[in-house]
């Protein structure tokens, strides 16, 4: 449809029809045969109002979409097609590893491919828009939603977010009908909920906001993301659904976003519970004034926006136009059944291969003493633990995912190991003493014991905050009992957040973090455990030593009394009395079966200027026969800065394959812009002067050098 036709359509719309476009409901509103309950009953929507609504969220099948769209187009006066949105977070039916796992790949090529393939499946089910990527900056693994995030580094998160947006949206939504429009969320600050408790209060300084929270959203906007979802939380007392300065000034003017702004689920009605509005009419009026275009699943707009006597008709037209424009960009006026194909070519086979590859790239080998891994296929292996034969490996967002089709670890290992015994202790209960005796005997008779431990998907994701992030007592006990029976103990961890592994770490020879690995999890893990695949993932979030270290980031700020190797015994330094300051496993950590290390670093100059970037070369050495992949990381520290700054910040990373018993090199280019940070005037620019840089295979063990940022090249 041409722009002029869209405008003509808008001229025909009544006030009620315009407001209807701003409303989003669930499919059950359209399925009102039988007793009507829940919000659909409370809202008391007339048929007329229902067939003015603009969008639907959370359909399950192509048939459901087709039925709703068809009846809507028959009943509605102007026949403006409905927009269908859904949470396609890491796959639709075929489930990829959770986003935090994908972030362990440090690869935006991977997030792009995962998003492309997820869109392929979701569009066939009639979905037009996904509520993904989640670009929230996170530092607190008590918050269950860290599993949907890209981890604790803002630059890494921004890069991975770019990949997701590119993969979902492609280059032209109208012609590429197997792509989805993306909705980046949650704008903004949601990851900073106090105490890691979901839906809690947020208080953030503007500098933190600009430095760490905005970059991933900015990246999504630069990639052309079509929608932004506001978050549930307030920022400095102002709820995001009402936050006019952050929506209208920061998001729209500064970041240049001109797409659709949607609230989170029922967030407008929740303004009443926050006690910042007195009734739904005030909620509707203030949210609209602040810049919320779509009201997701509350009746504030549909039942109360028209009552607002100062409703600005021009602003209303702009909001409606943004929604109609999105429908038009998706080609819905020409084809309201976009993506739904009568005879679709099966894609599941190809998807499952991609899922397995993505899973393998996301596993992180946390520990591997005495080369316990890889397992030799002739070894006698005993597998047990609550996750050994569990298909609960898809993660909290796999609402359409087919759990029964997931490959669990026992199934994966059975395909590879002729001498495998799978033990009991599969349930989420503690073995009895008699069972323990049997398990210990089996463990003693084996060469290697694999313990599959972790969290259930219910314990992770939205509304799954935890005050303790250790494994449950019975799992810790299982580790100790099995370690007493067999020292070759391998722990495979399925979880959605960095856990506190301090209690089990000394007992396990090897620990492999597999997150929630998705539909092909068991196979991908089995191939990794036997060395057909060499682990290469790196932690996108630090694993703390104790929950009391949270919130935590490797980007610790300088303090006036830093803890050093020399002053460990002093009292008046910045430290805990009971645990160290460092995490158990730092950001960027991840081992390989190959023996990889940074052998040397060289730099092109001692000085960096605006016209002359610095190049830094790193040589990585492999002291083993097996080729390995790794991610080489470059960090920087500003020696003297206007504001207190982190002692280490990731600036760049490179992925490298190092053949057996050789070295390989990679080159980083560091520009003046890379050294910029948000100053007290909220602008990003670098400080002239001295810097240190660090190159490592994680954020802690690094080789270091220095350079100076000068205004001009010497001789100019
Ligand atoms: C979540 C969003 C999600 C939305 C729609 C909310 O509860 O916070 O992330 O996209 O529901 O399902």
Boltz pocket constraint, residues with backbone or C-beta under 6 A from the ligand:
constraints:
  - pocket:
      binder: B
      contacts: [[A, 57], [A, 87], [A, 131], [A, 185], [A, 264], [A, 265], [A, 462]]
      max_distance: 6.0
